[in-house]
């Protein structure tokens, strides 16, 4: 497997792929808003170095969240 480029996003990484569902396991703050613990989100893409998930909420907003702040929901 070739290394991921730091300035690109990908649709899969280490078993995670676009469309998977995740739930926040702790509150998350960004400039444009806050997410509480327990919010269900859908994986849109993955940023690298450091690895963070770009997740979409039910309103269609994108959040960039560290991988340790969410857990995968089995469907």
N, C-alpha and C positions, 0 to 999 in steps of 0.2 A: 504494500500500500504506500503510495507516495505521500509525503508530508503535506499538510494543509497550508495554503498561503495565508499569511496573517492579514492581508487586506481584502480577503474574499470571504463570503459566507458559503456554507454548504447545506445540503438537505439531509445529510446523514452523518453520524459520527458515533462510534462505540455503541452500536445498538439502538441509538435514537434516530428516528427519521421523521420527516415532515408528516404532519397529520396526527401524530401521537398526542394523547391527552396527558396533561400534568396538573398537579395541584400544588399551590404554594404551601410550604410547611412553616413559614414565618413571614411576618410583614415585610413588604418591599417598598422602598421609596425611590421615586424618580422626580425630576424637576416638574414634569407635567401631571403628577398625581401619585397616589399611593394604592397599593394592593394589600388587602388584609390576608391573614392566614386562612387557608381553605378555599381560595378562589381557583376554579377550574379554568385551564387555558389550553390552547392547541399550539403545538410546535409549528412555527412557520419556517425558521431557518436557524443555523448554528453559526455563531461568530467564534473566531479562534484567537488564542494568545492574549489573554486567558480565555478558555472555553466558556461561553455563555450562551444560553438559549434565547432566541428571539421568539417570544410567545404572543399569541393573539387572544384577546379576551372576547367576550360575546358581543361587544360593541364594535369590534374590528380594530381596536387600538393595539399597537405593538409595544411589548415590554421587553427589555433586555435584562435577563435575570441570571445570576450565577447558578450553576448546576446544583450547588449544595442548598439552594433555597427552595427547590421543588422536588417532588417525587412523582414518578410515573404512575398513572392510573391504568390498571389492567382492564381491558375491555372484553 
